[in-house]
Amino acid sequence: MSPARLPLAWERFLSLLPVFALASVAALWLLGALTLGRLDGLIPTHFDGAGNPDHLSDAASWWILPAIGTALTALMFGVARLLRWLVVHRPGLVNLPRKAAFVRLSPEARARIAPRLAQLVMGITVLVNLVLLAIIRDTYRVAVHEITRLAIWKLLVCFALLLVWTVVGSLRVARAIRRETQALAA
């Protein structure tokens, strides 16, 4: 039994998450490149809890966040690929909701659930890169004295979206496992 179908637009969006992840990495580098030439001298590289800059570094450090986003994205693509393999060949190594029921499923049934796990990972990747983009943009704005501190509310919104995505994605995985288990029992 295949998992319940989502509306076509939502399924299309989920299928494009790897593209969005790569686009978000490109956006990190593009934003860095477009803004670096406008920075003079030292730039803020750390902020306190209120968003006030509390450490300055030279402009070479400007590339740290795009590099982190790139490394994270590469890692998450690897995790998504590894998860697809593990759920079929070594399901006991995957920690997820309804694990005992999941492990009892056939490899084919587990393979039908694997895309939901990959979508969860890719969505997390996109949202973390959005956090990095918000930090780069506001760091630039602080460095050129357009604003005096990071807009913490943007980061909180991104983290809230990340939490919602993770919870909803986990529930989707649990529901898919339940459906596959019910189909097995029928």
N, C-alpha and C positions, 0 to 999 in steps of 0.2 A: 504494500500500500504506500502510495506516495504522500508526503505531507500536504496538508491543505494548501490550496493555491491562494496567493495574495492577488490583489488587483494588479493588472498588467503593468501599470505605471510604476507601482512599488517594486515589483519583481525586476523591472528594467533598471530602476535606480540601484537596487541591490547588486545586480549583475555588473554595474558600472563602478562599483566601489574601488576595485583595483585601479581603474583609470583615474578616479578622483584622488586616490592616494598618490599616484605618480604626478598628477597635476598639482597637488598641494606641495610636493617637493620642488617642482619647477617654480612654483610661486614663491617659495622661500628664497631660492637662489635669485630669482628675478627681482624680488623686492630688495634683497641685499645689494644686488648690482646697481639698481636704480637709485638707491639712497646713499651708497658708500661715497660717491664723489662729492656729495654735499656735506659730508662730515668733516669737521676741522678738529685736529688735535685729539684730545682724550674724549672717549665716549662712555656713557654709563653702562656698566656690565653687571651690576647687581642692584637690587632694590629691596628696601625693607618691606614689612608687612602692609604698610600703608601706600606702597608704590613709590616712595621717595628714593632717588638714587643714593646709594651709600658706598659705591665703589666705582672707580673709573679705570679704563684701560686704553691702550692705543687702538687705532682703527683696525689693526690686523685681527683683533678679537671679534670683529664684526661677522666673521664667517663661522663662528662657533655654532650658533643656532641652526643655520642651514645644514651644517655638517651633522649635527645631532639629528635633525629631521631626516636626513638622507640615510644615516646609519639605522635609525629606528625603523624607517620604512623598509629597508632591505631586510632587517631582522624579522619584521612582521610578515613580509612576503614569505620568508623562510618558515616561519611558524605556521602560517596558513597551509603551506605545502606539506609540512611535516604532519600537521593535524589530519589532513586528508589521508595520508598514508597510515598514521597510527590508528585512526578509528576503524580502519578495515583490518589491519594486520596485527596490531597490539592494542586493542581497546582498553585493556586493564590499566594502561599507562596514562589514559586521558581522564582528567578529573573534571566531571561535569554532573549536572543534575540527573538523578535517576540512573546512577552509574551501574548498579547491579542489573537493572532491566536492560540497559544499553549493551552491556557485555554479553548478555544472553541472545541478543539479536543476531541474525545472520550477517555475514559480511556485506551482502547486497543491501540489506536494510540499513546497516550502519553507514554505508556509502551514500545513501539518500539523505542522511542527516549531515554529512560532512560539509556540504556547501553552507549550511547555516552557521557552522563554526567558523568557516573561512570568512563569511560576511561579518560576523561579530568582530573578528580580528581586524579586518580591513576598515570597518567603521571606526574602531578605536584608533587606528592609524591616522585616518583622515582628521578626526577630532583633535588628536594630540598635535598634528601639524597645524591645525587652525589656532591652537593655543600658541604655538611658536610664532605663527604669523602675527598674531595680535601683539605678542611681546616685541617682535622686531619693529613693527609699525610704531608702537608707542615709545620704544627705546629711541627710535629715530626722532620722533616728535619731541622727546625730552632733550635729546642731544642738540637739536637746532633751536631749542628754547621756545617751541610752539606751545608746549604744555610743561608743567613743572613735575609731574609724576605719572606713573603708569595708571591707566584706568583699570583698577582692580575688578570692577564690575564685569568687564569683558571676559576676564579670566574666569570669574565665578560662573558666568553663563556657559562658557565652554566646558568647565568642569561639571556643571549640572547636566549638560547635554551628554557628556561622557558617561556619567552615572546612569542616566535614563537609557542610553543606548545599551550599556552593559546589562542592566536589569531586563530590559525588553528582549534583548538578544538571548539571554540565558533562559528566559521564559519560553521563547520560541524553540530553543533546543529541547527543553524539557517537554514541551507539547509534542514535538516531532517524535521524541522517544516514546511518549505515551501512545501516540497513534500507531507507531510501528509495533509496539508491544501488544496493543489491542488487536491489530491485524494478525499477529502471530497466534494469539489465543483463539481467534475466530475460526 
